[in-house]
Amino acid sequence: MLAENDRSGVPAALGAQQAHALRESGLVDVRWEGDGSSLLVPRGRVGAVNVDGVDVIVTPKVGIARLLFLLGYARDPGFRPEDVEGIQEDDLWAAVAETVCRHAERALARGILQGYVTEDAALTVMRGRLRIADQISRRPGMLLPLEVRYDEYSVDIPENRLLRTAIRRVRALPRLREELVARLRHLDARLDGVVPLVTGAPLPEWQPTRLNTRYQSSLRLAEMVLRMMSFEVGSGGIDVAAFVVDMATVFENFVALALGEALSSRPGATIPQYPACLDRDGEIRMKVDVVHVVDRIPRIIADAKYKLADSAGRYPNADHYQMLAYCTALQLPKAWLVYASGDGSARPRRILNSPVSVIEYPLDLATSPGELVRQVAILADRAWDE
């Protein structure tokens, strides 16, 4: 087990195939040592990789429960803080499985969602609509069977297929408690009749509706797990399971969505990855993490940085240069640098010979999820009022 910001690494005895699979995962660098062993060094990502029974875990500085909250909230602002409370902080696999289990239990508490599914089949009796083109091309001159298309009221709908696949995916994780495995097994049995997705197949599309409201947070979590967690057979036939997260991206997504939610009652719209140009010719292009616009005019600029302050409490100068460029391009006098460490105390930096102020706003990620969202709401109020 390694810490996210550990640059000294840990030694490990690995075979060539295991080392290659770990490198390919993107979680750690594998450096050969003179004594024939390997040194594993984090690459700025967090997560867990199990290679042929060898576990490598890089724990986030914010803790596993907070990581899962940030991931969940970035997919769904209705993600509840209590969904990650009590999560084991020492095992990412168990934490992911527990979170999926809790969401699925809540989704299925009032029964299995059903809906209409369109089926194509060859039948000896007429049902639904005849597919004339298929009938002529596949069975010329034959009366039976009939190529038909009909709607079946079934549990085998995209929502349940996503949910069952995610449940089965986390059931296969290593070192789960028997109690948790039993809960997942029970959930899987309740979804009998639902066909799980084939590994590697595209995820089915679903639309939020009034009918699937109770499923929505579990579906967004299931999509996240299925996209981020992989099970495969690597070179040489070794089994590889991986769950790897880029924390910089996670933090940017969280800040963008939380700011958007906090500003949703105000006029205008919050736009992530807002396109801008620094020069008149439009050749120096930029994308600002978060911009709130009113009547198509930028009003608030924010940029999320998953960085630590140095021993003197300072952040990299380059971040301020970047914000000055954003303010110049968007003609705004203030910009907010949102950092991933601190106590929420804002520190303005007035730029010389310029009307621009860059305000450092460090979030305290060690606090509770509810308090973390409140810190972003305070930022939104200040940015709007100033």
Secondary structure, DSSP 4 states (H G I P E B T S, - for coil): -EETT--S-EEE---HHHHHHHHHHTSEEEEE-TTS-EEEEE-SEEEEEEETTEEEEEE-TT-HHHHHHHHHHHH-TT--GGGSTT--SS-HHHHHHHHHHHHHHHHHTT----EEEEEEEEESS--SEE-HHHHHHHSTT--SSEEEEEEEEES-SHHHHHHHHHHHHHHTSTT--HHHHHHHHHHHHHTTTPPPPPTTPPPPP----STTGGGHHHHHHHHHHHHHEEEEE-GGG-EEEEEEEEHHHHHHHHHHHHHHHHTTTSSSEEEEEEEEESSTTS-SEEEEEEEEEETTEEEEEEEEE-----TTS---HHHHHHHHHHHHHHT-SEEEEEESSS-S--EEEEPTTSS-EEEEEE--TTS-HHHHHHHHHHHHHHHHH-
